[in-house]
């Protein structure tokens, strides 16, 4: 097949957006120029790559195959560019990182500290749930992912770098505040506001209470740690969150961590990427930076 990199890039953008117009805008081309490139590519391939139904653009079966390869080739080209940059001895480039919602409480601080050291780098940060992170890893999209322990998978490389204790929080007026060594089964009398199913926090909490044979009554599920903290503060129940989400509320005593037997639930944070992925120089520098900071005096939570 005799295709050009330019055709491939145009194809990748149209396939990603499923829109000729949006691809044209992204690439700073006119729409007829985009259509022309795709036509030539289809001519070369001898197959249609897109089909139009009404106003909607779809990938054909051949288009889906082509999209897979075009992304791999685009990633390889980016990698080649990064490697050449490295040979120039410059840590410049773009870091694409995706993190679990809870990790965002310290990752932005880490990125800020990192960018003071490597001021030529730019970032793209996606804060999302565990399910999406696993899909992104499967597609090899981000340079690095920060999340709770990923599932055992030979294709993933996961490196533990910091503790992530989960604690029970209450409003300051709650009767259990100040009580030492609250037995775990006492929690069965309380209502809990918890994170959504599929979040790392939810999975850890379920596992912990199942192991300890405690039947928790979960009143409400919320997709954000902030919402849980607000709900607990408003007296809707107790909450279970990572200690990393809490610094300000504890300082101002808007929330209190309860002293419960067998608590905290101990999780860890992991840096994850696909095994065999060649990390770009900036991703490798960030990886080392994370380990350095988590083992040094730098308080990742401040
Ligand atoms: P979460 O991730 O924000 O999805 O709960 C944190 C974790 O995995 O512990």
Boltz pocket constraint, residues with backbone or C-beta under 6 A from the ligand:
constraints:
  - pocket:
      binder: B
      contacts: [[A, 100], [A, 101], [A, 102], [A, 103], [A, 128], [A, 129], [A, 130], [A, 147], [A, 148], [A, 149], [A, 164], [A, 195], [A, 198], [A, 199], [A, 200], [A, 201], [A, 202], [A, 204], [A, 267], [A, 268]]
      max_distance: 6.0
